[in-house]
Amino acid sequence: MGSDLTGRIIFRHSLLFVLTYLSSSFTGAFFVGHTSMIPDDVLLFSSEGFPYLLNMILWEGVLFATLLLGFLAVHEFGHYFAARRHHISCSLPYFIPLPISPIGTIGAVIRIKSRIQYTRHMFDVGAAGPVAGFLVALIILLYGFSTLPEPDYLQNFAGHEPINEYIAEHGTFPDEPMVGDYNADVEVMVLGNTLLFTFIASFFDNVPPMWELYHYPFLFAGWLGLFFTALNLLPVGQLDGGHILYTLIGYRRHRLVARGFFVGVMILAGLGAIPLIQSLIAGYAIPQTATSWIIWALVSLFLMDRAFQQELSWTLSGWVIVLAADLLLLWLFEPSVFSGFTIWIFWSLFIVFLVRIEHPPVAFEEPLTPGRKILGWICMIIFFLCISPNPIYFT
């Protein structure tokens, strides 16, 4: 089973894991670390502040990294062992460190080295990762919710004086972010709610608001687990969701569903792109509204043409639907309603240039077993329960 795993290969993947672990520990400490323990007259990166920084990284940072990378490892090794079980050549997981990321990483991937020939094999490889990872994320979340501290836990973090005053007076969290006059220009990071997260949270007391969730390592890591699970279950291309849906409904139906889904992604991208373009050209003496629409119309036309491989009927019809839907929604609602939708610009580029829309056909089509079909549709339900239209945004 592991005869092709040389010492050099194991060292390379282990090194990436260690680097990612260190990166996530360091960056995660600034979210979940108890910053109130640092005296006001001590700089964090000074010689006096180093012991405080080290303590944050060793405890809160390491805890967060362990939870997050534990989820990622289970997800990727789910793919790995499913592939090896069917004698499909694949790599060990590549963990990707990124210290400039708020969580120190952009995830992990495995590389399938040989073409998957059979439908059942493709399903097993595609479903094993998100199912295994989802169960781990769920366990992390449930533990986090069941061990929630009282709201005054936020006293452990510097810069939360207005919120702590509100908690001291009312005993609960405020309904809106409170930053105070001293830092009124600070943008607050908000994590998008999901159907599953909301459902689970409804059974527990002292649940923090989504703009304070990152101070709770189990909740933050569990939420990220749901987020990465939903991202991998996008039903397009060769993402896990693309594999699963392809094996459930076949090549032709998947082609239609994936294309329709991409049109929906482009609508969401437009809701984020148009206000963003307006803000970027605000200082120029040009018609801002008209210019932003023209720019988005040209960009979306290019992306649709590239995504649909220059099929004129699909490109033009999808393009018209995107512009019409964006026009209607931005007319009905204030642009602030779509705060955070700019992330869908990235997802649209990610789909067009990396994973593509359509799934290549397997060599040997075969029906799935009843158990696989049930599990496949459960995965699609998990996608809708874990996806958020605005997963991360600032307010």
C-alpha positions as CSV (number, residue, x, y, z in Angstrom):
1,M,0.0,0.0,0.0
2,G,2.8,2.4,0.8
3,S,5.6,1.0,-1.2
4,D,5.9,4.2,-3.3
5,L,6.3,6.4,-0.2
6,T,10.0,7.0,-0.1
7,G,11.8,8.8,2.8
8,R,12.2,11.9,0.7
9,I,8.5,12.1,-0.1
10,I,7.5,11.6,3.5
11,F,10.0,14.2,4.7
12,R,8.6,16.8,2.1
13,H,5.0,16.3,3.2
14,S,5.9,16.2,6.9
15,L,7.9,19.5,6.5
16,L,4.9,21.2,4.8
17,F,2.7,19.9,7.7
18,V,5.1,21.3,10.3
19,L,5.4,24.6,8.6
20,T,1.6,24.9,8.3
21,Y,1.2,23.9,11.9
22,L,3.6,26.6,13.0
23,S,2.0,29.2,10.7
24,S,-1.5,28.4,12.0
25,S,-0.3,28.4,15.6
26,F,1.2,31.8,15.2
27,T,-1.6,33.5,13.3
28,G,-4.3,31.8,15.2
29,A,-2.9,33.0,18.5
30,F,-3.8,36.6,17.6
31,F,-7.5,35.5,17.2
32,V,-7.9,33.2,20.2
33,G,-5.0,34.4,22.4
34,H,-5.9,36.1,25.6
35,T,-4.5,39.6,24.8
36,S,-5.7,41.2,27.9
37,M,-2.9,39.5,29.8
38,I,-0.4,41.9,28.0
39,P,0.2,45.1,30.0
40,D,-0.8,48.3,28.2
41,D,2.8,49.7,28.4
42,V,4.3,46.5,26.8
43,L,4.8,46.1,23.1
44,L,3.9,42.6,21.9
45,F,7.0,42.2,19.7
46,S,9.4,43.7,22.2
47,S,11.7,41.8,24.4
48,E,9.3,42.4,27.4
49,G,6.4,41.3,25.3
50,F,8.0,38.1,24.0
51,P,7.0,35.9,26.9
52,Y,3.4,37.0,26.5
53,L,3.5,36.3,22.8
54,L,5.1,32.9,23.4
55,N,2.5,31.9,25.9
56,M,-0.3,32.9,23.5
57,I,1.2,30.8,20.7
58,L,2.0,27.8,23.0
59,W,-1.5,27.5,24.4
60,E,-4.3,29.2,22.4
61,G,-2.4,29.1,19.1
62,V,-1.4,25.5,19.3
63,L,-5.0,24.5,20.3
64,F,-6.5,26.3,17.3
65,A,-3.9,24.8,14.9
66,T,-4.5,21.3,16.3
67,L,-8.2,21.6,15.8
68,L,-8.0,23.1,12.3
69,L,-5.2,20.9,10.9
70,G,-6.8,17.9,12.5
71,F,-9.9,18.6,10.5
72,L,-7.9,19.1,7.3
73,A,-5.9,16.0,7.9
74,V,-9.0,13.8,8.3
75,H,-10.6,15.3,5.2
76,E,-7.5,14.7,3.0
77,F,-6.7,11.3,4.4
78,G,-10.3,10.3,3.7
79,H,-9.5,10.9,0.0
80,Y,-6.1,9.3,0.3
81,F,-7.3,6.0,1.9
82,A,-10.3,5.8,-0.5
83,A,-8.0,6.2,-3.5
84,R,-5.5,3.6,-2.2
85,R,-8.3,1.2,-1.5
86,H,-9.2,1.2,-5.2
87,H,-5.5,1.1,-6.2
88,I,-5.6,4.7,-7.5
89,S,-2.2,6.4,-7.5
90,C,-2.3,9.6,-5.4
91,S,0.0,11.7,-3.3
92,L,0.1,12.3,0.5
93,P,-1.8,15.5,1.5
94,Y,0.0,18.7,0.7
95,F,-0.6,21.2,3.6
96,I,-0.2,24.7,2.4
97,P,1.2,27.3,4.9
98,L,0.3,30.9,4.3
99,P,1.4,33.1,7.3
100,I,-0.3,36.2,5.8
101,S,-3.7,34.4,6.0
102,P,-5.7,35.0,9.1
103,I,-5.6,31.3,9.8
104,G,-2.1,30.6,8.6
105,T,-3.1,28.3,5.8
106,I,-5.3,28.0,2.7
107,G,-6.0,24.3,3.3
108,A,-4.6,21.1,2.1
109,V,-4.9,19.0,-1.1
110,I,-3.9,15.6,-2.4
111,R,-2.9,14.9,-6.0
112,I,-4.6,12.1,-7.9
113,K,-1.9,10.8,-10.2
114,S,-3.9,8.4,-12.3
115,R,-7.3,8.7,-14.1
116,I,-10.2,7.3,-12.2
117,Q,-11.8,4.7,-14.4
118,Y,-15.0,3.7,-12.6
119,T,-18.0,5.7,-11.3
120,R,-18.1,3.9,-8.0
121,H,-14.4,4.6,-7.4
122,M,-14.9,8.3,-8.2
123,F,-17.8,8.5,-5.8
124,D,-15.8,6.8,-3.0
125,V,-12.8,9.1,-3.5
126,G,-14.9,12.2,-3.8
127,A,-17.2,11.5,-0.8
128,A,-14.7,10.1,1.7
129,G,-13.0,13.5,2.3
130,P,-16.0,15.7,3.0
131,V,-17.9,13.0,5.0
132,A,-14.9,12.3,7.3
133,G,-14.1,16.0,7.6
134,F,-17.7,17.0,8.3
135,L,-18.0,14.5,11.2
136,V,-14.8,16.0,12.7
137,A,-16.0,19.5,12.3
138,L,-19.4,18.6,13.9
139,I,-17.7,17.0,16.9
140,I,-15.5,20.1,17.4
141,L,-18.5,22.4,17.1
142,L,-20.6,20.3,19.6
143,Y,-17.8,20.3,22.1
144,G,-17.3,24.0,21.7
145,F,-21.0,24.7,22.2
146,S,-21.3,22.4,25.2
147,T,-18.3,24.0,27.0
148,L,-19.1,27.7,26.3
149,P,-18.0,30.1,29.0
150,E,-20.1,33.0,30.3
151,P,-20.2,36.1,28.1
152,D,-17.7,37.9,30.4
153,Y,-15.1,35.5,28.8
154,L,-14.4,38.4,26.4
155,Q,-12.7,40.3,29.2
156,N,-9.7,38.1,28.3
157,F,-9.3,40.2,25.1
158,A,-8.0,43.7,24.8
159,G,-10.1,46.3,22.9
160,H,-13.5,44.9,24.1
161,E,-14.3,47.5,26.7
162,P,-17.6,48.7,25.2
163,I,-18.8,45.1,24.7
164,N,-17.8,44.1,28.2
165,E,-19.6,47.1,29.7
166,Y,-22.7,46.0,27.8
167,I,-22.3,42.5,29.1
168,A,-21.8,43.7,32.6
169,E,-25.1,45.7,32.4
170,H,-27.3,43.3,30.5
171,G,-25.7,39.9,31.0
172,T,-25.8,39.0,27.3
173,F,-24.0,39.9,24.1
174,P,-25.1,43.0,22.1
175,D,-27.1,42.6,18.9
176,E,-24.6,44.7,16.9
177,P,-20.8,45.1,17.0
178,M,-19.6,47.7,19.6
179,V,-16.2,49.2,18.9
180,G,-16.5,52.5,20.8
181,D,-15.5,56.0,19.8
182,Y,-11.8,55.4,20.4
183,N,-11.6,53.0,17.4
184,A,-14.7,53.8,15.5
185,D,-12.9,53.3,12.1
186,V,-11.9,49.7,12.9
187,E,-13.5,47.2,10.6
188,V,-14.9,44.2,12.5
189,M,-14.6,40.7,10.9
190,V,-17.9,38.9,10.8
191,L,-18.3,35.2,10.0
192,G,-21.3,34.3,7.9
193,N,-24.0,32.2,9.6
194,T,-25.2,28.9,8.1
195,L,-28.3,26.8,8.5
196,L,-26.5,24.1,10.4
197,F,-24.6,26.5,12.6
198,T,-27.8,28.4,13.5
199,F,-29.6,25.1,14.2
200,I,-27.0,23.8,16.5
201,A,-26.5,27.1,18.3
202,S,-30.2,27.3,19.1
203,F,-29.8,24.5,21.7
204,F,-27.2,26.3,23.7
205,D,-26.9,29.4,25.9
206,N,-24.1,32.1,25.8
207,V,-23.5,31.6,22.1
208,P,-21.3,34.5,21.0
209,P,-22.2,36.7,18.0
210,M,-20.6,35.9,14.7
211,W,-18.3,38.9,14.9
212,E,-16.7,37.5,18.1
213,L,-16.7,33.8,17.2
214,Y,-13.0,33.8,16.3
215,H,-12.1,34.3,20.0
216,Y,-13.5,30.8,20.7
217,P,-11.1,28.2,19.3
218,F,-13.5,25.3,19.1
219,L,-16.3,27.3,17.5
220,F,-13.9,29.1,15.1
221,A,-12.2,25.8,14.0
222,G,-15.6,24.1,13.8
223,W,-17.0,26.9,11.7
224,L,-14.0,26.8,9.4
225,G,-14.5,23.0,9.1
226,L,-18.1,23.6,7.8
227,F,-16.8,26.3,5.5
228,F,-14.1,24.2,3.9
229,T,-16.5,21.3,3.6
230,A,-19.1,23.5,1.8
231,L,-16.3,24.9,-0.5
232,N,-15.2,21.4,-1.4
233,L,-18.8,20.3,-2.1
234,L,-19.4,23.0,-4.7
235,P,-21.1,20.8,-7.4
236,V,-18.8,21.8,-10.3
237,G,-15.7,20.5,-12.1
238,Q,-13.5,18.1,-10.2
239,L,-14.2,19.4,-6.7
240,D,-15.6,16.8,-4.3
241,G,-19.1,18.0,-4.9
242,G,-18.5,17.8,-8.7
243,H,-17.4,14.1,-8.3
244,I,-20.3,13.2,-6.2
245,L,-23.1,14.9,-8.2
246,Y,-21.6,13.6,-11.5
247,T,-21.8,10.0,-10.2
248,L,-25.4,10.6,-8.9
249,I,-26.9,12.1,-12.1
250,G,-24.5,11.3,-14.9
251,Y,-22.4,13.4,-17.3
252,R,-25.2,15.2,-19.3
253,R,-27.4,16.2,-16.3
254,H,-24.3,17.2,-14.3
255,R,-23.3,19.4,-17.2
256,L,-26.6,21.3,-17.1
257,V,-26.7,21.6,-13.3
258,A,-23.1,22.7,-13.0
259,R,-23.6,25.4,-15.7
260,G,-26.7,26.6,-14.0
261,F,-24.9,26.7,-10.6
262,F,-22.1,28.8,-12.2
263,V,-24.7,31.3,-13.4
264,G,-25.8,31.6,-9.8
265,V,-22.3,32.1,-8.6
266,M,-21.8,34.9,-11.1
267,I,-25.0,36.6,-9.9
268,L,-23.6,36.5,-6.3
269,A,-20.2,37.8,-7.7
270,G,-22.0,40.7,-9.4
271,L,-23.7,41.7,-6.2
272,G,-20.3,42.1,-4.6
273,A,-18.4,43.4,-7.6
274,I,-20.6,46.3,-8.6
275,P,-20.5,48.1,-5.2
276,L,-16.8,47.3,-5.0
277,I,-16.1,48.9,-8.4
278,Q,-18.1,51.9,-7.4
279,S,-16.0,52.4,-4.3
280,L,-12.8,52.0,-6.3
281,I,-13.7,54.7,-8.8
282,A,-15.3,57.0,-6.3
283,G,-12.5,59.6,-6.6
284,Y,-12.7,60.0,-10.3
285,A,-14.9,62.5,-12.2
286,I,-16.9,59.8,-14.1
287,P,-20.4,58.5,-13.8
288,Q,-19.8,55.9,-11.1
289,T,-23.0,53.8,-11.4
290,A,-22.8,53.5,-15.2
291,T,-19.1,52.9,-15.2
292,S,-19.3,50.2,-12.6
293,W,-22.1,48.4,-14.6
294,I,-20.1,48.6,-17.8
295,I,-17.0,47.2,-16.2
296,W,-18.9,44.3,-14.6
297,A,-20.8,43.7,-17.9
298,L,-17.5,43.3,-19.7
299,V,-15.8,41.2,-17.0
300,S,-18.8,38.9,-16.6
301,L,-19.1,38.4,-20.4
302,F,-15.5,37.4,-20.6
303,L,-15.9,34.9,-17.7
304,M,-19.1,33.5,-19.1
305,D,-17.5,33.0,-22.5
306,R,-14.4,31.3,-20.9
307,A,-16.5,29.2,-18.6
308,F,-18.9,27.9,-21.3
309,Q,-16.0,27.4,-23.8
310,Q,-17.3,30.0,-26.3
311,E,-20.7,28.4,-26.7
312,L,-22.6,31.5,-27.8
313,S,-26.1,30.4,-26.7
314,W,-25.0,29.6,-23.2
315,T,-22.7,32.6,-22.9
316,L,-25.3,35.2,-24.0
317,S,-28.2,33.7,-22.1
318,G,-26.2,33.2,-18.9
319,W,-24.8,36.7,-19.2
320,V,-28.3,38.3,-19.6
321,I,-29.6,36.3,-16.6
322,V,-26.6,37.5,-14.5
323,L,-27.0,41.2,-15.4
324,A,-30.8,41.1,-15.0
325,A,-30.7,39.4,-11.6
326,D,-28.0,41.8,-10.3
327,L,-30.0,44.8,-11.6
328,L,-33.2,43.5,-9.9
329,L,-31.6,42.6,-6.6
330,L,-29.6,45.9,-6.3
331,W,-32.8,47.8,-7.1
332,L,-34.8,46.0,-4.4
333,F,-32.1,46.0,-1.7
334,E,-29.5,48.4,-0.4
335,P,-25.9,47.4,-1.4
336,S,-25.0,47.0,2.2
337,V,-27.2,43.9,2.3
338,F,-24.7,42.2,0.1
339,S,-21.7,43.0,2.2
340,G,-19.3,40.1,2.0
341,F,-20.4,38.9,-1.4
342,T,-17.1,40.1,-3.0
343,I,-15.7,36.6,-2.0
344,W,-17.8,35.2,-4.9
345,I,-15.7,37.1,-7.3
346,F,-12.8,34.9,-6.2
347,W,-15.0,31.8,-6.4
348,S,-16.0,32.6,-9.9
349,L,-12.3,33.0,-10.9
350,F,-11.5,29.9,-9.0
351,I,-14.1,27.9,-11.0
352,V,-13.3,29.4,-14.4
353,F,-9.5,29.1,-14.3
354,L,-8.8,26.2,-12.0
355,V,-11.6,23.6,-11.4
356,R,-13.7,24.4,-14.5
357,I,-17.4,23.8,-14.7
358,E,-17.8,20.4,-16.4
359,H,-16.7,17.1,-15.1
360,P,-14.8,14.9,-17.6
361,P,-16.5,11.6,-18.2
362,V,-15.2,8.4,-16.6
363,A,-14.2,5.5,-18.8
364,F,-16.7,3.0,-17.4
365,E,-20.2,4.3,-16.3
366,E,-21.9,2.1,-13.7
367,P,-24.9,2.6,-11.4
368,L,-24.1,3.4,-7.8
369,T,-25.3,1.1,-5.0
370,P,-28.3,2.3,-3.0
371,G,-26.1,3.1,0.0
372,R,-23.8,5.3,-2.1
373,K,-26.8,7.1,-3.6
374,I,-28.2,7.9,-0.1
375,L,-24.7,9.1,1.1
376,G,-24.3,11.1,-2.1
377,W,-27.5,13.0,-1.6
378,I,-26.7,13.5,2.1
379,C,-23.5,15.2,0.9
380,M,-25.5,17.5,-1.2
381,I,-27.7,18.4,1.8
382,I,-24.6,19.0,3.9
383,F,-23.5,21.5,1.2
384,F,-26.7,23.5,1.5
385,L,-26.6,23.3,5.3
386,C,-23.0,24.6,5.5
387,I,-22.8,27.2,2.7
388,S,-23.1,30.9,3.4
389,P,-23.6,33.6,0.8
390,N,-21.3,35.9,2.7
391,P,-18.9,33.6,4.6
392,I,-16.4,36.2,5.8
393,Y,-16.9,40.0,5.6
394,F,-16.1,43.2,7.4
395,T,-18.4,45.8,8.9
